[in-house]
Amino acid sequence: MNMDEYISEYAETLEEAIDYAQNNATFAVKNVDNYLYYLADVYSTSVIPGGCLGDL
């Protein structure tokens, strides 16, 4: 992985996105799926108490 790249697709699954968030913050902030899961949870929190991701 090249640190000079912009946001890209580094992980496909929720498990991979969580792994980046827990163990590799450098790439978590560059992975598009991390943003998508975050946005979905933030939006759903305003609609569903606790959000849509449940207990991870």
Contacts in CASP RR format, 6 or more apart in sequence:
PFRMAT RR
TARGET T0000
AUTHOR 0000-0000-0000
METHOD contacts of the structure
MODEL  1
MNMDEYISEYAETLEEAIDYAQNNATFAVKNVDNYLYYLADVYSTSVIPG
GCLGDL
1 10 0 8 1.000
1 27 0 8 1.000
3 26 0 8 1.000
5 30 0 8 1.000
6 30 0 8 1.000
7 30 0 8 1.000
7 31 0 8 1.000
7 32 0 8 1.000
7 35 0 8 1.000
8 30 0 8 1.000
8 31 0 8 1.000
8 32 0 8 1.000
9 31 0 8 1.000
9 32 0 8 1.000
9 33 0 8 1.000
10 16 0 8 1.000
10 20 0 8 1.000
10 27 0 8 1.000
10 30 0 8 1.000
10 31 0 8 1.000
11 17 0 8 1.000
11 19 0 8 1.000
11 20 0 8 1.000
11 31 0 8 1.000
11 33 0 8 1.000
11 34 0 8 1.000
12 33 0 8 1.000
14 37 0 8 1.000
14 53 0 8 1.000
16 33 0 8 1.000
17 28 0 8 1.000
17 31 0 8 1.000
17 33 0 8 1.000
17 34 0 8 1.000
17 37 0 8 1.000
18 56 0 8 1.000
20 27 0 8 1.000
20 28 0 8 1.000
20 31 0 8 1.000
20 34 0 8 1.000
21 28 0 8 1.000
21 34 0 8 1.000
28 34 0 8 1.000
37 53 0 8 1.000
40 52 0 8 1.000
40 53 0 8 1.000
41 51 0 8 1.000
41 52 0 8 1.000
41 53 0 8 1.000
44 50 0 8 1.000
44 51 0 8 1.000
44 52 0 8 1.000
44 53 0 8 1.000
45 51 0 8 1.000
END
